[in-house]
Amino acid sequence: MSVIGLGSACVARLCYNAHMDTTIRNLDERAYRALKARAALTGKTMGEAMNEAIRAYLARPEFLPREGSLRDFAPEAYPEGNERLSEEVDAVAYGV
């Protein structure tokens, strides 16, 4: 379902279940503890760390479409704190 062109109030109603609680079984305990420690050291929740790990795994080349066009890619919002990212890139690249 596409929400392009819908007002923010409508989008908020469509995304009432934007966060999902899930139980995952059979995780490697050492890997889980290492991720939990890294999340704590960087001030992130385990949910945030897991979301980043999942996104990184899915971004691996074997998961990208091999054929088609750029239209096949869905836009993804940047994480919070990157609102001025393009301006920061311009400042580094062009000294603006």
Long-range contacts (C-beta under 8 A, 24 or more apart in sequence): 19-47
